[in-house]
């Protein structure tokens, strides 16, 4: 694979610790200035993102098996997903902003190598305590995905940024969904521990590839100290309303997303359906189809159609719960609902990231971190709520909960859709 030319990035900072919008991004190729991100590297980043994020979602179709092995009650098994998501949120705040301060290539390779050790720990865990500790570290380091997304947005040409973010982010969502298929197949073939051993090997290979093909990042001038870097994440929420609005929408849509995918294994594995792990995991293929269908949302955002795309997608999200509610009676209806839900979530997610990453080029890692913290909170809340509701009220109650959260997301978007980014008004 070709190596990318080095990127020059020069930034200053204001009194609040957040840099002004006078950043210059460029790559050199001969005497001219050219876009620096090839399609092959974009696809590689998408694959790397998919593999990294899959590590925190392998457990979802395996919850019943893991619960039985370690003696964890079904009403509490959601704690596995919750712990990984909480640590993911911590990683978003503590680690992702470092992408605006350090060489991103070295950062991502280091994070992936530590993830390898955590995956091996889970695969060899003798008890639930060690397993949960390993899951916590996996969640913490899985935020390498967001460093990749910010990296891709920085390397992409401005007119092409939405498409690039859409493609890389599609890798994230497809990784989340195919993690279920991968985990289900390998659990049936070799047991659930094999899932984590294989992922450890794949992650190690990908880390070596990243070290080989990614460019060193140009040094930054007037870089912030680490405490100021973290503090500036909060300042961005104050200074950029679009970040706060899109972060709240992310919290709601990923709560709905997690409500479905955390609890779906429970009715599918129980009588009268009693599906195998492979069959349950195959529903991830339907979700991936929906996510791929939404990959063009970034291009629509590039054309200024981000708000319209968001509104349509949120309507689809709300409607998807009608079909999902029929899961115990019709698998075809469930498949249709899964495709619609994942299409809607991915369309909104890609559009949101395209919008926020165009605001402050010099702060992309921190913008991504702030946005994704809300995403992680939503995922954790959905995991806990869905397993609790299913244990006490059944599948229809889970679907009603998902529909209520989706309706709230649509209402919030409708009330805030006319808010203009401050960077637009300033220009």
C-alpha positions as CSV (number, residue, x, y, z in Angstrom):
1,X,0.0,0.0,0.0
2,X,1.1,3.5,-0.7
3,X,2.3,5.7,2.1
4,X,0.7,9.1,2.6
5,X,2.7,12.3,2.4
6,X,3.2,14.0,5.7
7,X,0.6,16.5,6.9
8,X,1.5,20.0,8.1
9,X,-0.8,21.3,10.8
10,X,-0.2,24.7,12.4
11,X,-2.4,25.9,15.2
12,X,-2.6,28.7,17.7
13,X,-4.9,29.0,20.8
14,X,-7.1,31.5,22.3
15,X,-7.5,32.4,26.0
16,X,-10.1,29.7,26.6
17,X,-7.7,27.0,25.4
18,X,-9.6,26.3,22.2
19,X,-7.7,27.3,19.0
20,X,-9.1,29.9,16.5
21,X,-10.3,28.9,13.1
22,X,-7.1,29.9,11.3
23,X,-5.8,26.4,10.9
24,X,-4.0,25.4,7.7
25,X,-4.2,21.8,6.6
26,X,-2.2,20.5,3.6
27,X,-0.1,17.8,2.2
28,X,2.8,18.2,-0.2
29,X,3.2,16.3,-3.4
30,X,5.8,17.9,-5.7
31,X,5.1,21.6,-6.0
32,X,1.3,21.4,-5.7
33,X,-1.2,21.0,-2.9
34,X,-3.4,17.9,-3.4
35,X,-6.0,15.9,-1.4
36,X,-4.1,13.5,0.8
37,X,-6.4,10.5,1.4
38,X,-6.7,7.8,-1.3
39,X,-9.6,5.5,-1.5
40,X,-7.6,2.5,-0.6
41,X,-6.4,4.1,2.7
42,X,-10.0,5.3,3.4
43,X,-11.2,1.7,3.0
44,X,-8.3,0.5,5.2
45,X,-9.3,2.9,7.9
46,X,-12.9,1.8,7.7
47,X,-11.8,-1.9,8.2
48,X,-9.6,-0.9,11.1
49,X,-12.5,1.0,12.7
50,X,-14.8,-2.0,12.2
51,X,-12.4,-4.4,13.8
52,X,-11.7,-2.1,16.8
53,X,-15.3,-1.3,17.6
54,X,-16.4,-4.9,17.2
55,X,-14.3,-5.8,20.2
56,X,-16.9,-4.1,22.5
57,X,-19.9,-5.7,20.8
58,X,-18.8,-9.3,20.6
59,X,-20.4,-10.0,24.0
60,X,-24.0,-8.9,23.0
61,X,-25.0,-12.1,21.2
62,X,-23.1,-14.1,23.8
63,X,-24.7,-12.7,27.0
64,X,-26.7,-15.8,27.7
65,X,-23.7,-18.1,27.3
66,X,-21.4,-15.9,29.4
67,X,-24.1,-15.5,32.0
68,X,-24.4,-19.3,32.3
69,X,-20.7,-19.9,32.6
70,X,-20.0,-17.3,35.3
71,X,-23.3,-17.6,37.1
72,X,-24.6,-14.1,36.3
73,X,-28.4,-13.5,36.5
74,X,-30.2,-12.6,33.3
75,X,-31.5,-9.4,34.9
76,X,-27.9,-8.3,35.6
77,X,-26.1,-9.5,32.5
78,X,-26.4,-6.1,30.9
79,X,-23.6,-5.0,33.3
80,X,-21.0,-6.5,30.8
81,X,-22.1,-4.1,28.1
82,X,-22.5,-1.2,30.6
83,X,-19.0,-1.6,31.9
84,X,-17.5,-1.5,28.4
85,X,-19.6,1.5,27.5
86,X,-18.7,3.4,30.7
87,X,-15.0,2.8,30.1
88,X,-15.5,3.7,26.4
89,X,-16.9,7.0,27.6
90,X,-13.8,7.5,29.9
91,X,-11.5,6.7,26.9
92,X,-13.4,9.2,24.8
93,X,-12.6,12.0,27.3
94,X,-9.2,10.9,28.4
95,X,-7.6,9.5,25.3
96,X,-9.3,10.7,22.1
97,X,-8.3,14.4,22.7
98,X,-4.7,13.3,22.5
99,X,-5.2,13.1,18.8
100,X,-5.0,16.9,18.7
101,X,-1.7,16.8,20.6
102,X,0.3,13.7,19.6
103,X,1.3,11.9,16.5
104,X,-1.9,10.0,15.6
105,X,-0.1,7.1,14.0
106,X,1.9,6.3,17.2
107,X,-1.2,6.9,19.3
108,X,-3.4,4.4,17.4
109,X,-0.8,1.7,17.2
110,X,-0.1,1.9,20.9
111,X,-3.8,1.7,21.7
112,X,-4.3,-1.3,19.4
113,X,-1.4,-3.2,21.0
114,X,-2.8,-2.7,24.5
115,X,-6.2,-3.9,23.2
116,X,-4.5,-7.1,22.1
117,X,-3.5,-7.8,25.7
118,X,-7.0,-7.0,27.0
119,X,-8.6,-9.4,24.4
120,X,-6.3,-12.2,25.5
121,X,-7.2,-11.5,29.1
122,X,-10.9,-11.9,28.4
123,X,-10.3,-15.1,26.4
124,X,-8.4,-16.6,29.3
125,X,-10.5,-15.2,32.1
126,X,-10.9,-17.8,35.0
127,X,-13.8,-15.9,36.7
128,X,-16.2,-13.0,36.2
129,X,-14.0,-10.5,37.9
130,X,-11.1,-11.0,35.5
131,X,-13.5,-11.1,32.6
132,X,-15.1,-7.8,33.6
133,X,-11.7,-6.1,34.1
134,X,-10.6,-7.3,30.6
135,X,-13.9,-5.9,29.1
136,X,-13.2,-2.6,30.9
137,X,-9.8,-2.2,29.2
138,X,-11.3,-3.3,25.8
139,X,-13.9,-0.5,26.2
140,X,-11.3,2.0,27.2
141,X,-9.0,1.3,24.2
142,X,-11.8,0.9,21.6
143,X,-11.9,4.6,21.3
144,X,-9.1,4.3,18.9
145,X,-12.0,4.3,16.4
146,X,-12.6,7.9,17.0
147,X,-9.0,8.8,16.6
148,X,-9.2,7.1,13.2
149,X,-12.4,9.1,12.3
150,X,-10.8,12.4,13.2
151,X,-7.6,11.4,11.4
152,X,-9.6,10.6,8.2
153,X,-11.4,13.9,8.4
154,X,-8.1,15.8,8.7
155,X,-6.5,14.0,5.7
156,X,-9.6,14.4,3.4
157,X,-10.1,17.2,1.0
158,X,-12.7,19.7,2.4
159,X,-15.2,19.1,-0.5
160,X,-14.9,15.4,0.0
161,X,-14.9,15.2,3.8
162,X,-18.5,14.1,4.3
163,X,-18.0,11.2,1.9
164,X,-14.8,10.1,3.6
165,X,-16.4,10.4,7.1
166,X,-19.4,8.5,5.8
167,X,-17.3,5.6,4.5
168,X,-15.1,5.4,7.6
169,X,-18.1,5.6,9.9
170,X,-19.8,2.9,7.9
171,X,-16.9,0.7,8.8
172,X,-17.7,1.4,12.5
173,X,-21.4,0.6,12.3
174,X,-20.8,-2.5,10.1
175,X,-18.2,-3.6,12.6
176,X,-20.7,-3.3,15.4
177,X,-23.3,-5.3,13.5
178,X,-21.0,-8.0,12.0
179,X,-19.5,-8.5,15.4
180,X,-22.7,-10.4,16.3
181,X,-22.4,-12.6,13.2
182,X,-18.7,-13.3,13.9
183,X,-19.3,-14.0,17.6
184,X,-22.3,-16.2,16.9
185,X,-20.5,-18.4,14.3
186,X,-17.3,-18.9,16.3
187,X,-19.1,-19.5,19.5
188,X,-21.0,-22.4,17.9
189,X,-17.8,-23.7,16.4
190,X,-15.2,-23.3,19.1
191,X,-16.8,-21.6,22.2
192,X,-17.1,-18.0,23.1
193,X,-13.5,-17.6,24.3
194,X,-12.3,-18.3,20.7
195,X,-14.0,-15.1,19.6
196,X,-11.6,-13.0,21.7
197,X,-8.5,-15.0,20.8
198,X,-9.1,-14.6,17.1
199,X,-9.9,-10.9,17.5
200,X,-6.6,-10.5,19.4
201,X,-4.7,-12.0,16.5
202,X,-6.5,-9.8,13.9
203,X,-6.0,-6.7,16.0
204,X,-2.3,-7.4,16.2
205,X,-2.1,-7.7,12.4
206,X,-4.0,-4.5,11.9
207,X,-1.7,-2.6,14.3
208,X,1.3,-3.7,12.2
209,X,-0.5,-2.5,9.0
210,X,-1.3,0.8,10.5
211,X,2.3,1.3,11.5
212,X,3.3,0.6,7.9
213,X,0.8,2.7,5.9
214,X,-0.2,5.7,8.0
215,X,1.9,8.9,7.8
216,X,3.6,10.6,10.7
217,X,1.6,13.7,11.7
218,X,3.3,17.1,11.4
219,X,4.3,18.7,14.7
220,X,1.9,21.2,16.2
221,X,3.0,24.6,17.4
222,X,1.6,26.2,20.6
223,X,0.1,22.9,21.6
224,X,-2.1,22.8,24.7
225,X,-1.1,21.1,27.9
226,X,-3.0,17.9,28.6
227,X,-5.2,19.5,31.4
228,X,-6.1,22.4,29.1
229,X,-6.7,20.0,26.3
230,X,-9.3,18.2,28.4
231,X,-10.9,21.4,29.6
232,X,-11.2,22.7,26.0
233,X,-13.6,19.8,25.3
234,X,-16.2,21.4,27.6
235,X,-15.5,24.8,26.1
236,X,-16.4,23.4,22.6
237,X,-19.9,22.6,23.8
238,X,-20.3,26.2,24.9
239,X,-18.8,27.7,21.8
240,X,-20.4,25.4,19.2
241,X,-24.2,24.8,19.6
242,X,-24.2,22.3,16.7
243,X,-21.9,20.0,18.8
244,X,-24.3,20.0,21.8
245,X,-27.4,19.5,19.6
246,X,-25.9,16.7,17.6
247,X,-24.4,15.1,20.8
248,X,-27.9,14.9,22.4
249,X,-29.3,13.4,19.2
250,X,-26.5,10.8,19.3
251,X,-27.4,10.0,22.9
252,X,-31.0,9.3,21.9
253,X,-30.5,7.4,18.7
254,X,-27.8,5.1,20.2
255,X,-30.0,4.5,23.3
256,X,-32.6,3.2,20.8
257,X,-29.9,1.2,18.9
258,X,-28.6,-0.4,22.1
259,X,-32.2,-1.1,23.3
260,X,-32.6,-3.3,20.3
261,X,-29.3,-5.0,20.0
262,X,-28.6,-5.7,23.7
263,X,-31.9,-7.4,24.3
264,X,-32.5,-9.0,20.9
265,X,-30.6,-12.2,21.8
266,X,-33.0,-12.9,24.7
267,X,-36.3,-13.5,22.8
268,X,-34.5,-15.1,19.9
269,X,-32.6,-17.6,22.1
270,X,-35.7,-18.4,24.2
271,X,-38.6,-20.7,23.3
272,X,-40.5,-20.9,21.0
273,X,-37.8,-19.6,18.6
274,X,-34.7,-21.0,20.4
275,X,-32.3,-19.9,17.6
276,X,-28.6,-20.9,17.6
277,X,-25.9,-18.3,18.2
278,X,-25.1,-18.4,14.5
279,X,-28.7,-17.7,13.5
280,X,-28.9,-14.9,16.0
281,X,-25.6,-13.4,14.9
282,X,-26.8,-13.5,11.3
283,X,-29.3,-10.7,12.1
284,X,-26.2,-8.5,12.1
285,X,-26.0,-9.0,8.3
286,X,-29.4,-7.4,8.0
287,X,-28.3,-4.5,10.1
288,X,-25.1,-4.1,8.1
289,X,-27.2,-3.9,4.9
290,X,-29.1,-1.0,6.4
291,X,-25.9,0.7,7.5
292,X,-24.4,0.3,4.0
293,X,-27.5,1.8,2.5
294,X,-27.0,5.0,4.6
295,X,-23.3,5.4,3.6
296,X,-24.3,8.2,1.2
297,X,-25.6,10.4,4.0
298,X,-22.2,12.1,4.3
299,X,-22.4,13.2,0.6
300,X,-25.9,14.7,1.3
301,X,-24.3,16.6,4.2
302,X,-21.6,17.9,1.9
303,X,-24.5,19.3,-0.3
304,X,-26.1,21.1,2.6
305,X,-28.9,18.6,3.1
306,X,-27.9,17.4,6.6
307,X,-30.9,18.6,8.4
308,X,-33.4,17.1,5.9
309,X,-31.5,13.8,5.9
310,X,-31.7,13.7,9.7
311,X,-35.4,14.4,9.8
312,X,-36.3,11.7,7.3
313,X,-34.0,9.2,9.1
314,X,-35.5,9.8,12.5
315,X,-39.0,9.2,11.1
316,X,-37.7,5.9,9.7
317,X,-36.2,5.1,13.1
318,X,-39.5,5.6,14.9
319,X,-41.4,3.5,12.3
320,X,-39.0,0.6,12.5
321,X,-40.2,-0.3,16.0
322,X,-43.6,-1.4,14.5
323,X,-41.9,-4.2,12.6
324,X,-39.4,-5.0,15.4
325,X,-42.3,-5.5,17.8
326,X,-43.4,-8.5,15.7
327,X,-40.1,-10.4,16.3
328,X,-41.7,-13.2,18.3
329,X,-44.3,-13.8,15.5
330,X,-42.4,-13.0,12.2
331,X,-38.7,-13.1,11.6
332,X,-39.2,-11.4,8.2
333,X,-40.8,-8.4,10.0
334,X,-37.9,-8.3,12.4
335,X,-35.4,-8.3,9.6
336,X,-37.2,-5.4,7.9
337,X,-37.3,-3.5,11.2
338,X,-33.6,-4.2,11.8
339,X,-32.6,-2.9,8.4
340,X,-34.7,0.2,8.8
341,X,-33.4,1.0,12.3
342,X,-29.8,0.6,11.3
343,X,-30.3,2.6,8.2
344,X,-31.7,5.4,10.2
345,X,-29.1,5.4,13.0
346,X,-26.3,5.3,10.5
347,X,-27.7,8.1,8.4
348,X,-28.1,10.4,11.4
349,X,-24.7,9.4,12.8
350,X,-22.8,10.1,9.5
351,X,-24.6,13.4,9.0
352,X,-23.9,14.5,12.5
353,X,-20.2,13.7,12.3
354,X,-19.9,15.4,9.0
355,X,-21.5,18.6,10.4
356,X,-19.4,18.8,13.6
357,X,-16.1,17.9,12.0
358,X,-16.5,20.9,9.6
359,X,-16.7,23.4,12.4
360,X,-13.2,23.5,13.9
361,X,-10.5,21.7,11.8
362,X,-7.9,22.1,14.5
363,X,-10.1,20.5,17.2
364,X,-11.4,17.4,15.4
365,X,-10.3,14.9,17.9
366,X,-11.9,16.9,20.7
367,X,-15.1,17.5,18.7
368,X,-15.3,13.7,18.1
369,X,-14.6,13.0,21.7
370,X,-17.3,15.3,23.0
371,X,-19.9,14.0,20.5
372,X,-19.1,10.3,21.2
373,X,-19.2,10.7,24.9
374,X,-23.0,11.2,24.5
375,X,-23.1,8.3,22.1
376,X,-21.5,6.1,24.8
377,X,-23.8,7.3,27.5
378,X,-26.8,6.4,25.3
379,X,-25.4,2.9,24.5
380,X,-24.8,2.2,28.2
381,X,-28.3,3.4,29.2
382,X,-30.0,1.4,26.4
383,X,-28.1,-1.8,27.5
384,X,-29.2,-1.5,31.1
385,X,-32.7,-0.4,30.4
386,X,-33.5,-3.0,27.7
387,X,-32.4,-6.1,29.7
388,X,-34.2,-4.8,32.8
389,X,-37.4,-4.1,30.9
390,X,-37.3,-7.5,29.1
391,X,-36.8,-9.4,32.3
392,X,-39.8,-7.7,34.0
393,X,-42.2,-6.9,31.1
394,X,-41.2,-8.8,27.9
395,X,-40.3,-7.9,24.3
396,X,-43.3,-5.6,23.6
397,X,-42.3,-3.4,26.5
398,X,-38.8,-3.2,25.1
399,X,-40.1,-2.1,21.8
400,X,-42.3,0.5,23.4
401,X,-39.3,1.9,25.2
402,X,-37.3,2.0,22.0
403,X,-40.2,3.8,20.2
404,X,-40.5,6.3,23.0
405,X,-36.8,7.2,22.8
406,X,-36.9,7.4,19.0
407,X,-39.9,9.8,19.3
408,X,-38.0,12.0,21.7
409,X,-35.1,12.2,19.3
410,X,-37.4,13.3,16.5
411,X,-39.0,15.9,18.7
412,X,-35.7,17.3,19.8
413,X,-34.4,17.5,16.2
414,X,-37.6,19.4,15.2
415,X,-37.1,21.9,18.0
416,X,-33.5,22.6,17.2
417,X,-33.2,22.1,13.4
418,X,-33.0,25.9,12.8
419,X,-30.0,26.5,15.0
420,X,-27.0,27.6,12.9
421,X,-23.4,26.8,13.8
422,X,-21.6,29.9,15.2
423,X,-18.8,29.3,12.6
424,X,-21.3,29.8,9.8
425,X,-22.6,33.0,11.3
426,X,-19.1,34.2,11.9
427,X,-18.1,33.6,8.3
